Every structure is written in structure tokens, then in C-alpha cells.
Amino acid sequence: MVSKKPKKQRKEMLSASLKDRKKFVKAHLSKELRKELGLRNITVKKGDTVKVMRGEHTKANGKVTGIDRHKFRVFIDGIKVKKSDGTEKPLGINASNLIVTEIDRNDDKRLKQKKPKPAKKGK
């Protein structure tokens, strides 16, 4: 994001292409994965195991069953909401409220991401 204005930030986010919306569906990594991968966050993908950190379903664990890039939501196995007609549907959770505890290691490109630059020391 270039602008500091919330209006422009929302506009950029909502008018982004599906390819660019991928970067808005990122979640923090657990401490063990941070040490292993050398990254702080990663794009959530189907098959990852996550833990919910905020909201009504706090501390719930499960595998990611789907991702909606249009609404920036992640669907987790076992987290459902009951509708008024009695049926259940998966509840979408914002990726910023999740921590990735285990990643799906089938995708080689995903694991070969660039390592982040080392942090600069104090001025």
C-alpha cells in the first residue's frame, strides 16, 4: 500500500485482480515454522493446518478446506455456522486472525520463496 488514507487503501484492495488478492490472504507462522522457514508470514493455501486466534472460534484448529479471494476469507474444516433453515455452511475467517501451524509441503515453489533480508541494526 502506498497511501496512508484508509479510503484509498480500501479502494486498492477491493479493485485488485484475483492474482493480486493473493497477498491479502496471508497469515503469520507459528514460532517453530518461523525458525524453520526464515519467514514471518505466508500465503494460506488449501491443505495447511491453522489455528484461529481471534473471534468466536478462538483456539480452534483445522485444515484449510478452501479460500475465497473475492471476500478475503479462509474456510477451515469443522468451523460451520448454522443457518435459520437448519442447514450448516462453512464460516469464512479472515486470514489475519489465523496462525499457520503446519504447511502443505507438496508445492516445491512455495518452499523456495526468497529469504527475507536481515533486519537492520539500530541507527
MOQUIQUI-V699308 format. One record per pair of residues at least 12 apart in sequence whose ideal C-beta (glycine too) atoms are under 6 Angstrom apart, sorted by the first residue. I is the first residue (numbers start at 1). J is the second residue. D is the distance in whole Angstrom. If there is no record, write none. Layout:
{{I;J;D} {I;J;D}}
This chain:
{{18;69;5} {21;69;4} {22;43;6} {24;72;5} {25;44;5} {25;67;6} {25;95;5} {26;41;5} {26;43;5} {26;95;6} {27;44;5} {27;95;5} {27;98;4} {27;100;5} {28;41;5} {28;99;5} {29;42;6} {29;100;5} {30;99;6} {30;101;5} {38;115;5} {44;64;6} {44;74;5} {44;95;5} {45;104;6} {46;64;5} {47;104;3} {48;64;5} {48;100;5} {48;103;5} {48;104;5} {49;63;5} {49;101;5} {49;102;4} {50;98;5} {50;100;5} {51;99;5} {51;101;5} {53;97;6} {53;99;6} {54;97;4} {55;97;6} {57;79;5} {60;79;6} {62;76;4} {62;77;4} {62;78;5} {63;77;5} {65;77;5} {68;92;6} {73;92;3} {74;93;5} {74;95;5} {75;90;4} {75;92;6} {79;91;5}}
